[in-house]
Amino acid sequence: MTPIFKIPQSVLVVIFTPDLDVLLIKRADAADFWQSVTGAKDTLAESFAQTAAREVQEETGIDCGPGTALAAGLLDWQLENVYEIYPAWRHRYAPEVRHNTEHLFGLQVPAGTAVRLSPREHTAYQWLSYQQAAQACYSPSNAEACLLLPRMLASRGLP
């Protein structure tokens, strides 16, 4: 049987409220690993926007897919990070794959938006100011994305 490897193209979605509180979720497979929503494309044909909406739904229960009330809040930041895949997770990728390309999005949701975690992937969540979220993130690229939040909104003329 041929193994199925992850595609080294993923999304990072910073979910935030109008007050710039950021949702962080705690990974089930790594102690003290707080992060925003992340996930790889299911197929090469899947767009980054489709991946972002799917991963947000799977990991938090928040529906921001096309036609939903939150669809307009999903903002493509037009930024990508290329980083080395942590050794602990390399087995999920083809043997020659060492780097992942991560495409950044933001998702604005109303304060008080309900979160329903996928217990297979995450064990807890918290809302923090974007500065506190940056400090709590395990991943440097995730921390940087949290700190970019005010600038990304300002560049789009959003409060």
Secondary structure, 3 states (H helix, E strand, C coil): CCCCCCCCEEEEEEEECCCCEEEEEEECCCCCCEECEEEECCCCCCCHHHHHHHHHHHHHCCCCCCCCCCHHHEEEEEEEEEEECCHHHHHHCCCCCCEEEEEEEEEECCCCCCCCCCCCCEEEEEEEEHHHHHHHECCHHHHHHHHHHHHHHHHCCCC
